[in-house]
């Protein structure tokens, strides 16, 4: 299950999506998230499905690799599905004890589950197609205008990127610790939910120690290299918009126009 988590991982491959300016991809991800909350019925999901399908195809990231990231949140998807089925009022189809299954509940359950799947699949492309360095530069560039009100743009973007970068590392460390403890007789799978949660306590202690050790090593490495960041920092690759970014912007504007048109005129 831990190996299936793809959040924060970068998939290195040559594609038009990988070559896009990171600022364009960050803004596209934000607008895509907003667009999903403008959708009010299944028919309006068609533009979102087309947008995600085309983007995944052009990015050359295997669809199976992207869908693998849905496995860790399968419990959340099932929970949201069940909650919407039983707690949405409407026309009752059948009854399970004190709970009523309604026609509107089934519709809302599938509607919300599709929204979550599109949300995770679409936004995961940001980290899968953008290296941590470019992601940092893109975030800092977008946050630079807010420096006038005291926002530490460089520090904030650096913290966010380091957090994303170390998610795969911590997951690998967790997998190693679990295997080492299972080899010594630890059991993480049997028993009820409470017992399984208690069995994770011996796992959390060495994981936190490892995380703090890595953070200290990273801080010492940055300090030893006289890293300061912020003002007067030079970059190996300067961000510049290209024709590909213009095409992507036009494609994004067309998608947003379809969503808005479908939301307010259909």
Backbone bond lengths (Angstrom), bond angles and torsions (degrees), N, CA, C in turn:
res aa  C-N    CA-C-N  psi(-1)  N-CA   C-N-CA  omega(-1)  CA-C   N-CA-C  phi
1 X - - - 1.455 - - 1.524 111.43 -
2 X 1.343 117.16 -41.26 1.459 120.92 -178.74 1.520 111.05 -64.80
3 X 1.335 116.17 -37.01 1.461 119.20 -179.40 1.521 112.39 -68.45
4 X 1.327 116.99 -17.63 1.457 120.62 -178.11 1.522 112.77 -80.87
5 X 1.325 118.18 -11.26 1.462 120.90 -178.55 1.523 108.93 -75.62
6 X 1.334 116.40 121.91 1.466 121.68 -177.32 1.519 112.54 -110.13
7 X 1.340 117.81 2.28 1.461 120.65 -179.17 1.525 109.99 -63.99
8 X 1.332 116.21 129.97 1.449 121.39 178.21 1.511 114.80 84.68
9 X 1.329 118.15 -4.75 1.457 120.56 -179.73 1.524 110.59 -88.13
10 X 1.321 115.03 146.65 1.464 121.89 179.34 1.523 108.68 -108.71
11 X 1.340 116.12 129.46 1.466 121.14 -179.52 1.526 107.75 -103.52
12 X 1.329 118.02 102.12 1.465 120.89 -175.42 1.528 112.74 -76.58
13 X 1.298 116.03 112.39 1.457 122.23 175.96 1.523 107.45 -157.25
14 X 1.292 117.36 154.78 1.459 121.63 -179.29 1.520 109.37 -88.20
15 X 1.323 116.21 117.63 1.463 120.94 -179.92 1.527 109.41 -154.92
16 X 1.342 117.74 160.67 1.472 120.02 176.79 1.525 113.08 -60.48
17 X 1.344 117.62 -33.06 1.461 119.96 179.23 1.522 110.52 -68.90
18 X 1.327 117.53 -39.35 1.462 120.79 178.14 1.531 111.04 -63.82
19 X 1.328 117.42 -31.62 1.462 120.64 -177.17 1.523 113.07 -82.05
20 X 1.317 118.17 -9.58 1.460 120.32 -179.60 1.524 111.16 -65.77
21 X 1.325 115.37 152.37 1.455 120.90 175.19 1.535 109.45 -61.83
22 X 1.337 117.72 133.54 1.476 119.11 -178.16 1.522 113.31 -59.82
23 X 1.328 117.43 -28.69 1.467 119.95 178.74 1.521 110.85 -65.37
24 X 1.317 116.25 -37.55 1.461 120.18 177.79 1.528 110.09 -65.09
25 X 1.328 116.42 -42.47 1.471 119.91 -179.19 1.525 112.31 -68.37
26 X 1.319 117.20 -36.07 1.468 120.34 178.40 1.525 110.20 -66.34
27 X 1.332 116.83 -46.74 1.464 120.40 178.68 1.520 111.19 -64.76
28 X 1.337 116.40 -38.07 1.465 119.95 178.33 1.528 110.88 -63.35
29 X 1.329 117.31 -39.98 1.464 120.70 178.64 1.523 111.08 -64.61
30 X 1.335 116.55 -41.43 1.468 120.08 179.21 1.522 111.06 -64.71
31 X 1.338 116.91 -44.73 1.463 119.92 179.77 1.520 111.57 -67.54
32 X 1.332 116.77 -33.24 1.462 119.75 177.84 1.528 110.73 -65.52
33 X 1.332 117.01 -41.01 1.465 120.75 177.99 1.531 110.17 -62.12
34 X 1.341 116.25 -44.83 1.466 120.47 179.65 1.526 110.56 -62.83
35 X 1.342 115.91 -40.77 1.471 119.45 -177.47 1.524 112.37 -63.06
36 X 1.331 116.72 -34.50 1.464 119.52 -179.69 1.528 112.13 -65.40
37 X 1.334 116.50 -28.25 1.463 119.75 179.41 1.526 112.23 -86.31
38 X 1.345 117.07 -4.91 1.459 120.75 172.80 1.527 111.73 -88.21
39 X 1.325 115.98 -16.65 1.461 120.61 -178.67 1.516 109.96 -72.44
40 X 1.345 116.51 135.09 1.458 119.61 -178.93 1.522 113.98 -122.79
41 X 1.339 118.35 -4.20 1.458 119.87 173.90 1.528 109.48 -153.73
42 X 1.340 116.33 170.75 1.461 121.27 -174.50 1.529 112.37 -63.41
43 X 1.320 117.37 -34.11 1.464 120.67 -178.19 1.524 110.95 -60.42
44 X 1.327 116.56 -35.78 1.465 120.45 -178.25 1.528 112.30 -76.28
45 X 1.318 117.71 -8.96 1.467 120.76 175.49 1.530 111.96 -76.85
46 X 1.333 117.65 -13.64 1.467 120.24 -177.83 1.531 111.53 -58.73
47 X 1.364 120.46 -47.86 1.473 119.19 176.44 1.524 113.20 -59.78
48 X 1.353 117.29 -37.65 1.461 120.35 179.18 1.519 111.11 -66.25
49 X 1.325 116.70 -41.23 1.466 120.32 178.19 1.523 110.90 -64.29
50 X 1.323 117.03 -41.34 1.467 120.89 178.03 1.528 110.60 -65.12
51 X 1.330 116.76 -41.87 1.460 121.23 -179.40 1.530 110.85 -61.77
52 X 1.330 116.29 -47.18 1.468 120.53 179.94 1.526 110.68 -66.08
53 X 1.332 117.22 -42.09 1.471 120.99 -178.47 1.520 111.31 -62.22
54 X 1.341 116.64 -46.06 1.466 120.57 -179.93 1.522 110.44 -65.59
55 X 1.323 116.80 -42.69 1.470 120.68 -178.93 1.521 111.55 -63.45
56 X 1.323 117.02 -44.16 1.466 120.92 178.94 1.526 110.26 -63.80
57 X 1.322 115.76 -41.25 1.464 120.00 -179.94 1.523 111.59 -63.45
58 X 1.327 116.90 -44.74 1.468 120.90 -178.37 1.520 111.30 -71.56
59 X 1.334 117.62 -30.89 1.462 120.63 -178.24 1.523 113.18 -70.86
60 X 1.340 117.46 -19.24 1.469 123.67 -179.39 1.532 113.20 65.33
61 X 1.341 116.20 15.50 1.463 120.21 173.03 1.526 107.54 -84.44
62 X 1.325 119.05 125.97 1.476 120.46 -178.19 1.522 112.09 -55.58
63 X 1.322 115.70 133.90 1.455 120.21 179.52 1.535 110.91 -60.77
64 X 1.335 116.47 -34.92 1.464 119.81 179.11 1.523 111.20 -63.16
65 X 1.325 116.79 -34.61 1.466 120.98 179.17 1.528 110.70 -68.85
66 X 1.336 116.05 -38.12 1.465 120.12 179.13 1.521 110.50 -70.17
67 X 1.337 116.77 -44.28 1.465 120.63 -179.16 1.518 112.06 -66.98
68 X 1.332 116.36 -23.97 1.462 120.05 177.83 1.517 110.78 -61.40
69 X 1.331 116.24 -28.64 1.454 119.93 178.66 1.516 113.63 -70.40
70 X 1.339 117.86 -11.04 1.464 120.77 178.33 1.524 112.40 -81.59
71 X 1.330 117.40 -19.21 1.464 120.18 -176.72 1.529 113.06 -60.46
72 X 1.347 119.18 -44.23 1.468 118.44 -178.88 1.527 113.96 -63.84
73 X 1.336 118.06 -24.43 1.468 119.69 -179.15 1.522 111.17 -102.63
74 X 1.325 116.62 16.32 1.463 119.92 -179.99 1.528 111.14 -60.15
75 X 1.327 116.63 -36.07 1.469 120.66 178.81 1.526 110.42 -63.75
76 X 1.329 116.76 -41.00 1.466 120.77 178.93 1.530 110.81 -65.38
77 X 1.335 116.30 -40.77 1.463 119.89 178.04 1.526 111.39 -62.55
78 X 1.326 116.23 -44.00 1.468 120.13 179.48 1.523 110.75 -65.80
79 X 1.336 116.26 -40.86 1.470 120.34 179.11 1.525 111.22 -61.80
80 X 1.346 116.64 -45.80 1.464 120.36 178.53 1.528 111.08 -63.73
81 X 1.328 116.31 -37.76 1.463 121.16 179.09 1.530 110.34 -62.97
82 X 1.329 116.57 -48.15 1.472 120.99 -177.68 1.520 111.41 -66.14
83 X 1.333 116.42 -42.99 1.468 120.07 -179.32 1.524 110.94 -60.43
84 X 1.316 117.61 -43.68 1.463 120.49 -179.16 1.521 112.06 -68.65
85 X 1.321 117.80 -34.73 1.468 120.62 -179.99 1.530 111.39 -65.21
86 X 1.333 116.42 -44.35 1.460 120.01 -171.93 1.527 114.32 -91.75
87 X 1.327 118.09 -21.18 1.467 119.58 -174.52 1.519 113.89 -107.18
88 X 1.330 117.92 1.38 1.461 120.76 177.14 1.525 109.30 -92.51
89 X 1.314 115.99 125.04 1.457 120.36 -178.83 1.522 110.92 -80.08
90 X 1.321 114.97 152.55 1.453 120.63 178.65 1.511 112.80 160.10
91 X 1.327 115.14 -150.98 1.464 121.20 -178.91 1.530 109.72 -75.05
92 X 1.330 116.52 117.60 1.464 121.44 -176.21 1.529 109.80 -75.31
93 X 1.350 115.44 128.75 1.468 121.43 177.27 1.522 109.84 -94.09
94 X 1.325 115.68 -50.29 1.461 119.62 174.11 1.524 108.64 -155.13
95 X 1.331 116.16 169.35 1.460 122.16 -174.37 1.518 110.24 -121.19
96 X 1.347 115.38 137.18 1.464 121.85 174.65 1.516 107.06 -118.77
97 X 1.339 116.25 91.59 1.456 120.13 -176.83 1.512 110.20 64.44
98 X 1.347 117.25 -126.60 1.469 120.47 179.86 1.530 113.36 -81.32
99 X 1.326 117.35 -3.28 1.460 121.40 -175.52 1.523 110.76 -102.23
100 X 1.327 115.08 140.47 1.460 121.58 178.63 1.523 110.06 -110.00
101 X 1.327 116.54 132.34 1.460 122.61 174.68 1.520 107.32 -98.60
102 X 1.323 116.49 117.04 1.459 121.34 -175.73 1.524 111.21 -107.42
103 X 1.311 114.86 159.58 1.465 121.28 177.15 1.521 109.91 -62.86
104 X 1.328 116.32 -43.90 1.462 120.75 178.54 1.529 111.43 -65.56
105 X 1.351 117.03 -32.98 1.459 120.73 179.08 1.520 112.29 -65.66
106 X 1.333 116.33 -42.97 1.468 120.48 177.94 1.527 110.24 -63.12
107 X 1.327 116.03 -43.67 1.469 120.49 178.97 1.528 110.35 -60.86
108 X 1.352 116.36 -47.53 1.456 120.60 -178.32 1.526 111.76 -66.07
109 X 1.338 117.32 -34.55 1.466 120.90 -179.73 1.523 111.18 -64.39
110 X 1.334 116.79 -47.97 1.463 120.23 177.90 1.529 111.23 -66.63
111 X 1.328 115.96 -36.09 1.464 120.77 -179.95 1.528 110.76 -62.73
112 X 1.341 117.50 -47.23 1.456 121.39 -178.43 1.523 111.74 -70.31
113 X 1.332 117.42 -36.55 1.459 119.76 179.70 1.525 110.54 -66.08
114 X 1.341 116.97 -40.26 1.464 120.05 177.43 1.522 110.79 -64.69
115 X 1.337 116.40 -37.33 1.464 119.99 178.50 1.527 110.38 -63.12
116 X 1.326 117.52 -44.42 1.465 120.87 179.95 1.523 111.74 -64.02
117 X 1.335 116.56 -41.36 1.466 120.21 179.89 1.519 110.68 -63.40
118 X 1.341 116.89 -45.04 1.465 120.71 178.67 1.525 110.55 -65.23
119 X 1.313 116.89 -38.55 1.462 120.81 -179.01 1.522 111.23 -62.69
120 X 1.310 116.58 -47.43 1.467 120.73 -177.86 1.524 110.93 -71.20
121 X 1.344 116.27 -42.99 1.460 119.82 -178.80 1.520 111.74 -64.63
122 X 1.330 116.40 -43.50 1.465 120.03 -177.96 1.513 113.28 -69.33
123 X 1.329 117.04 -45.55 1.459 119.83 -176.28 1.533 112.80 -74.85
124 X 1.331 117.73 -25.57 1.467 119.50 179.09 1.524 111.83 -65.20
125 X 1.332 116.53 -21.81 1.466 119.81 178.48 1.524 111.96 -65.17
126 X 1.336 117.69 -22.57 1.461 120.29 179.82 1.520 111.22 -62.37
127 X 1.326 117.40 -50.36 1.463 120.35 -179.83 1.526 112.25 -78.79
128 X 1.337 117.34 -28.47 1.458 119.82 179.72 1.525 111.94 -69.56
129 X 1.323 117.68 -26.99 1.466 120.95 -176.09 1.525 113.36 -111.97
130 X 1.344 117.95 5.28 1.461 120.99 -177.89 1.518 109.53 -131.05
131 X 1.312 116.91 124.62 1.463 120.78 179.05 1.527 109.93 -69.44
132 X 1.335 118.26 155.41 1.475 120.46 -178.86 1.522 113.72 -57.21
133 X 1.336 117.87 -37.76 1.467 120.48 -178.98 1.522 110.80 -65.40
134 X 1.333 116.70 -46.86 1.456 119.89 179.32 1.526 111.60 -66.31
135 X 1.326 115.97 -34.56 1.456 119.41 178.20 1.526 110.39 -64.64
136 X 1.330 117.18 -39.95 1.460 121.25 176.81 1.515 111.48 -62.74
137 X 1.342 116.20 -46.97 1.463 120.52 -179.85 1.523 111.31 -63.30
138 X 1.322 116.64 -39.50 1.455 119.95 179.93 1.518 112.28 -66.46
139 X 1.328 116.97 -44.95 1.463 120.54 178.23 1.531 111.26 -62.71
140 X 1.318 115.89 -42.78 1.462 119.30 -179.46 1.518 110.87 -63.83
141 X 1.335 117.01 -40.94 1.460 120.58 179.83 1.527 111.32 -63.80
142 X 1.326 116.67 -39.51 1.463 119.95 -179.81 1.532 112.02 -72.21
143 X 1.329 116.63 -28.85 1.464 120.50 -178.36 1.526 113.35 -90.24
144 X 1.323 117.26 -9.00 1.467 120.52 -177.34 1.524 113.77 -55.80
145 X 1.344 119.35 -40.96 1.482 118.38 179.54 1.523 113.98 -59.87
146 X 1.333 117.34 -23.13 1.459 120.53 -178.42 1.531 112.56 -84.04
147 X 1.339 116.99 -0.27 1.460 119.58 176.13 1.522 111.51 -62.81
148 X 1.326 116.17 -26.76 1.465 120.19 -178.11 1.517 112.43 -64.57
149 X 1.322 117.33 -22.92 1.460 120.74 178.75 1.540 110.99 -103.77
150 X 1.341 115.74 14.67 1.460 120.36 174.06 1.509 115.85 91.37
151 X 1.328 118.35 10.67 1.461 120.06 -179.91 1.528 110.11 -77.28
152 X 1.337 119.19 124.43 1.473 120.81 178.12 1.537 110.67 -76.78
153 X 1.313 116.27 84.96 1.463 121.16 -171.77 1.520 112.12 -60.95
154 X 1.333 117.12 -47.69 1.463 119.91 -176.49 1.526 111.21 -66.02
155 X 1.312 116.80 -46.68 1.465 120.04 -178.15 1.525 111.19 -63.33
156 X 1.323 116.51 -41.01 1.459 120.37 -178.86 1.521 111.49 -66.12
157 X 1.325 116.87 -45.42 1.461 120.28 179.79 1.519 111.29 -66.54
158 X 1.330 117.17 -36.12 1.455 120.86 178.45 1.529 110.73 -65.84
159 X 1.321 117.76 -42.73 1.467 120.69 179.71 1.526 111.19 -64.30
160 X 1.323 116.62 -42.25 1.459 119.99 -179.52 1.521 111.22 -64.25
161 X 1.326 115.91 -41.25 1.459 119.64 -178.04 1.528 111.51 -70.98
162 X 1.322 116.83 -40.26 1.466 119.83 177.88 1.528 109.92 -63.22
163 X 1.337 116.72 -39.24 1.460 120.09 178.62 1.526 110.75 -61.65
164 X 1.342 116.80 -44.67 1.465 120.12 178.35 1.521 110.98 -65.94
165 X 1.331 116.01 -39.10 1.462 120.19 -177.06 1.522 111.82 -65.10
166 X 1.333 117.12 -34.29 1.458 119.55 -174.53 1.523 113.39 -91.01
167 X 1.326 118.08 -2.24 1.465 119.41 175.78 1.534 110.89 -60.99
168 X 1.345 120.15 -51.66 1.479 119.21 177.35 1.524 112.88 -60.28
169 X 1.330 117.15 -37.28 1.467 120.24 179.71 1.521 111.65 -63.82
170 X 1.322 117.03 -44.93 1.462 120.80 178.98 1.528 111.39 -67.47
171 X 1.329 116.95 -33.43 1.463 119.70 177.34 1.526 111.08 -66.30
172 X 1.338 116.47 -40.08 1.461 120.23 176.56 1.525 110.63 -64.88
173 X 1.333 115.88 -39.73 1.465 120.01 178.54 1.530 110.53 -64.76
174 X 1.340 116.15 -40.05 1.466 119.99 177.88 1.516 111.28 -62.55
175 X 1.331 116.14 -42.36 1.459 120.58 179.66 1.528 111.07 -62.56
176 X 1.318 117.32 -41.06 1.466 121.29 179.27 1.531 111.06 -64.96
177 X 1.343 116.63 -43.53 1.463 120.06 -179.22 1.522 110.86 -65.44
178 X 1.349 116.23 -41.43 1.460 119.85 178.98 1.521 111.68 -61.67
179 X 1.326 116.85 -43.92 1.457 120.48 179.78 1.531 111.02 -65.66
180 X 1.336 116.59 -39.21 1.461 119.78 179.26 1.530 110.99 -65.14
181 X 1.342 117.17 -40.79 1.457 119.94 -179.76 1.527 111.76 -73.81
182 X 1.345 117.05 -34.28 1.463 119.90 176.68 1.525 110.44 -66.12
183 X 1.337 117.26 -34.10 1.465 120.73 176.99 1.525 111.50 -66.81
184 X 1.331 115.80 -21.81 1.469 120.55 178.34 1.527 112.30 -98.17
185 X 1.331 116.45 10.11 1.460 120.01 174.56 1.507 115.80 103.85
186 X 1.322 119.27 2.74 1.467 120.91 179.78 1.529 109.88 -70.52
187 X 1.331 116.45 146.19 1.466 122.22 -178.65 1.524 108.58 -125.31
188 X 1.341 116.29 113.43 1.459 121.41 -178.72 1.527 113.26 -105.18
189 X 1.323 118.73 -0.58 1.456 120.73 -171.00 1.527 114.69 -116.87
190 X 1.320 119.31 -24.94 1.466 120.65 -177.09 1.524 110.61 -90.07
191 X 1.336 116.44 163.84 1.449 122.20 179.58 1.514 112.22 91.21
192 X 1.336 115.91 176.22 1.461 119.99 179.62 1.525 110.53 -78.96
193 X 1.338 114.98 -176.80 1.462 120.13 -174.79 1.522 111.91 -63.06
194 X 1.321 117.23 -39.54 1.469 120.79 -178.80 1.529 110.80 -66.53
195 X 1.333 116.97 -43.67 1.468 120.37 179.39 1.527 111.58 -65.37
196 X 1.328 115.43 -37.40 1.472 118.60 178.19 1.520 110.80 -67.63
197 X 1.333 116.74 -35.56 1.464 120.00 177.45 1.526 110.86 -67.14
198 X 1.342 116.63 -40.56 1.475 120.39 178.25 1.517 111.48 -65.04
199 X 1.332 116.75 -33.91 1.468 119.51 -179.21 1.523 112.66 -68.35
200 X 1.348 116.95 -15.14 1.466 120.16 179.92 1.527 112.31 -83.21
201 X 1.341 117.25 -13.13 1.469 119.66 -178.78 1.530 111.91 -60.04
202 X 1.347 119.81 -45.97 1.477 118.52 176.66 1.521 113.11 -62.96
203 X 1.334 117.25 -18.79 1.460 120.71 178.01 1.521 111.37 -81.13
204 X 1.338 116.86 -34.67 1.460 120.85 -175.25 1.520 112.60 -70.72
205 X 1.318 117.25 -35.17 1.469 120.17 -177.18 1.530 111.88 -61.74
206 X 1.351 119.45 -55.44 1.474 117.95 178.32 1.526 112.91 -65.83
207 X 1.354 117.16 -27.02 1.460 119.52 178.89 1.522 110.90 -68.41
208 X 1.335 117.13 -42.72 1.463 120.28 177.71 1.524 110.67 -65.81
209 X 1.311 116.84 -39.69 1.471 119.94 178.31 1.529 110.33 -61.72
210 X 1.337 115.73 -43.33 1.460 120.12 178.53 1.523 111.52 -64.25
211 X 1.342 116.96 -39.84 1.463 120.78 -179.73 1.532 110.83 -64.54
212 X 1.333 116.97 -44.61 1.467 120.33 178.74 1.519 111.23 -65.56
213 X 1.340 117.17 -37.00 1.455 119.93 178.59 1.531 110.82 -65.03
214 X 1.326 116.91 -42.83 1.463 120.40 178.60 1.530 111.11 -65.11
215 X 1.328 116.84 -39.34 1.459 120.18 178.10 1.524 111.20 -63.32
216 X 1.331 116.76 -40.74 1.463 120.91 178.67 1.521 111.01 -66.65
217 X 1.339 117.15 -40.32 1.462 120.65 178.65 1.523 110.70 -65.55
218 X 1.333 116.89 -39.77 1.463 120.14 178.74 1.523 110.97 -65.12
219 X 1.328 117.25 -42.63 1.468 121.03 179.21 1.527 111.06 -63.15
220 X 1.335 116.90 -42.21 1.465 120.37 179.43 1.519 111.04 -66.44
221 X 1.344 116.96 -39.03 1.467 120.36 179.29 1.526 111.11 -65.12
222 X 1.333 116.77 -41.53 1.468 120.18 179.21 1.520 110.76 -67.52
223 X 1.332 116.46 -38.70 1.472 119.74 179.29 1.517 111.29 -69.62
224 X 1.344 118.03 -37.91 1.460 121.52 179.67 1.522 111.61 -65.29
225 X 1.313 116.35 -27.53 1.474 121.17 178.44 1.524 112.34 -93.49
226 X 1.340 115.57 11.77 1.464 122.24 177.37 1.519 112.47 58.05
227 X 1.326 114.93 36.67 1.460 118.92 -179.77 1.521 109.67 -72.75
228 X 1.318 116.25 128.72 1.455 121.56 177.63 1.529 111.14 -121.83
229 X 1.349 116.35 -40.85 1.453 119.97 179.26 1.511 111.29 70.76
230 X 1.321 115.10 -170.55 1.458 119.73 176.86 1.516 112.05 69.06
231 X 1.320 115.96 -131.31 1.462 121.54 -175.69 1.523 112.06 -64.68
232 X 1.324 114.85 144.97 1.469 124.22 175.95 1.526 112.93 64.22
233 X 1.302 117.25 18.79 1.467 119.67 177.91 1.525 108.70 -84.64
234 X 1.335 116.14 130.08 1.458 120.72 178.12 1.525 109.74 -96.36
235 X 1.332 115.91 159.48 1.455 121.48 -178.13 1.522 110.13 -128.52
236 X 1.329 114.55 144.71 1.459 119.28 177.65 1.525 110.45 -68.24
237 X 1.340 115.92 -41.43 1.453 121.29 179.11 1.525 109.13 -118.28
238 X 1.320 115.85 113.85 1.460 121.30 179.02 1.526 108.74 -84.45
239 X 1.320 116.52 132.36 1.465 120.93 -178.13 1.517 110.26 -71.25
240 X 1.322 115.53 128.44 1.466 121.72 177.09 1.519 109.02 -140.10
241 X 1.326 115.47 138.87 1.454 119.84 177.04 1.529 110.04 -75.83
242 X 1.323 116.58 142.77 1.458 122.15 -179.76 1.528 109.71 -123.87
243 X 1.321 115.49 -179.39 1.469 119.87 178.13 1.523 111.29 -63.95
244 X 1.320 115.74 -33.73 1.465 119.24 177.32 1.516 111.94 -61.29
245 X 1.343 116.29 -37.63 1.467 119.88 177.56 1.518 110.97 -66.52
246 X 1.343 117.06 -35.93 1.462 120.82 177.40 1.522 110.92 -65.11
247 X 1.339 116.37 -42.72 1.468 120.26 178.33 1.526 110.30 -63.77
248 X 1.323 116.04 -42.53 1.467 119.73 178.77 1.524 111.00 -63.97
249 X 1.332 117.20 -38.49 1.459 120.87 177.96 1.514 112.16 -63.79
250 X 1.325 116.24 -41.33 1.473 120.30 178.30 1.524 110.30 -65.22
251 X 1.327 115.75 -42.16 1.470 120.57 178.31 1.528 110.42 -62.18
252 X 1.341 116.96 -40.70 1.464 121.56 179.91 1.526 111.04 -67.33
253 X 1.337 116.50 -42.31 1.467 119.96 178.82 1.524 110.56 -62.84
254 X 1.339 116.41 -39.87 1.460 119.89 176.94 1.515 111.74 -62.20
255 X 1.334 116.56 -40.92 1.466 120.39 178.84 1.522 111.05 -64.73
256 X 1.335 117.41 -46.56 1.464 120.94 179.15 1.523 110.54 -61.87
257 X 1.334 116.56 -39.05 1.458 119.63 177.43 1.518 111.97 -61.79
258 X 1.326 116.94 -40.32 1.471 120.23 178.03 1.522 111.52 -64.51
259 X 1.341 116.48 -41.80 1.465 120.49 -179.80 1.528 110.81 -65.20
260 X 1.335 116.06 -46.66 1.465 120.17 -179.13 1.522 110.66 -64.79
261 X 1.349 116.06 -42.59 1.461 119.60 178.47 1.522 112.55 -61.71
262 X 1.342 115.08 -42.93 1.458 118.87 179.18 1.526 111.57 -67.74
263 X 1.342 115.83 -33.97 1.478 119.93 -177.87 1.515 112.52 -69.39
264 X 1.323 117.75 -39.95 1.454 120.19 -171.18 1.541 114.01 -106.20
265 X 1.331 117.32 -11.95 1.465 118.19 -176.10 1.529 113.48 -121.46
266 X 1.348 117.59 -2.11 1.477 119.45 177.96 1.512 110.10 -116.14
